[in-house]
Amino acid sequence: MTLMTQSETLDTSGADNGNMFVMKCGGSTLTALPDSFFDDLRQLQEDGVRPVIVHGGGPAISENLKKLGIESSFVNGLRVTTEEVLDVVEMTLSGSINKAIVRRIQSSGGKSIGLSGVDGNLIEAAPVSNSDEVGLVGNVTGVKAEIIAGIQALGYIPVIAPLGIDGNGQRYNINADTAAGAVASFMQSPQMIVVTDVPGILTTLEDGSKQVLPSVTVEQIGQMIETGEIYGGMIPKVKAAIDCIQGSVSEVVIVDGKEPGVLGRVLAGETIGTRIIRK
């Protein structure tokens, strides 16, 4: 991800960014979350907190590709994306998944608006360095934070599908964790919360059992990737976290969305999940 320059930084002179956070949630995780999660989200909104949601939907994409007889593969956790695959990605993320999230928020009494990174050129993208291997997968080069801030100012939670677009109108499939990290950076959110179906980053103890790391630094993450302790789909999660820990973004928290009151507890500073912090 391209880091922000000073000129690209959102002007937040009239906003309290301590009252906002960016949340990333996978589509499959979302379908398993209890109604109480969305009740808590609504309550946070009523209390003046301004969430931004960036969602994924990998399993639903895979299911739709299978139904249509379109082959799909992965390279280092990234889906190989042809134009044919991208049509299905956009249909699934911007359509069924995005609107399912909006409906659940609204059913709980919250207010939300769904959009994708293509709308209004919200997420500007360029091909990843290994595009010869993965096809139309993008890195984020810019986020039009004023669009997100405008939706928040109207009293709605922005729900963003992770697609991007370049100056020529080419769409890109963007890893949801990477997109969420970029949105957090460009919005100058002090915190990004990754809601998953795991309790956090696990470390292996001498007896072979797993234990949640309550806190881990960027340097330790690099070491864990090198040793293979962090692997597969967790790699883009932690790399996105590293990318977004800059400027006013001080930490990323990976939590299990089924934990009761998890969002409010994280915002209150409770030790839950894994906090990824600067050195």
Stockholm file with secondary structure:
# STOCKHOLM 1.0

chainA/1-279         MTLMTQSETLDTSGADNGNMFVMKCGGSTLTALPDSFFDDLRQLQEDGVRPVIVHGGGPAISENLKKLGIESSFVNGLRVTTEEVLDVVEMTLSGSINKAIVRRIQSSGGKSIGLSGVDGNLIEAAPVSNSDEVGLVGNVTGVKAEIIAGIQALGYIPVIAPLGIDGNGQRYNINADTAAGAVASFMQSPQMIVVTDVPGILTTLEDGSKQVLPSVTVEQIGQMIETGEIYGGMIPKVKAAIDCIQGSVSEVVIVDGKEPGVLGRVLAGETIGTRIIRK
#=GR chainA/1-279 SS CCCCCGGGSCCCTTSCGGGEEEEEECHHHHHHSCHHHHHHHHHHHHTTCEEEEEECCHHHHHHHHHHTTCCCCEETTEECBCHHHHHHHHIIIIIIIHHHHHHHHHHTTCCEEEEETTGGGCEEEEECTTHHHHBSBEEEEEECHHHHHHHHHTTCEEEEECEEECTTCCEEECCHHHHHHHHHHHTTCSEEEEEESSSSCEEECTTSCEEECSEEEHHHHHHHHHHTSSCTTHHHHHHHHHHHCSTTCCEEEEEETTSTTHHHHHHTTCCCSEEEECC
#=GC SS_cons         CCCCCGGGSCCCTTSCGGGEEEEEECHHHHHHSCHHHHHHHHHHHHTTCEEEEEECCHHHHHHHHHHTTCCCCEETTEECBCHHHHHHHHIIIIIIIHHHHHHHHHHTTCCEEEEETTGGGCEEEEECTTHHHHBSBEEEEEECHHHHHHHHHTTCEEEEECEEECTTCCEEECCHHHHHHHHHHHTTCSEEEEEESSSSCEEECTTSCEEECSEEEHHHHHHHHHHTSSCTTHHHHHHHHHHHCSTTCCEEEEEETTSTTHHHHHHTTCCCSEEEECC
//
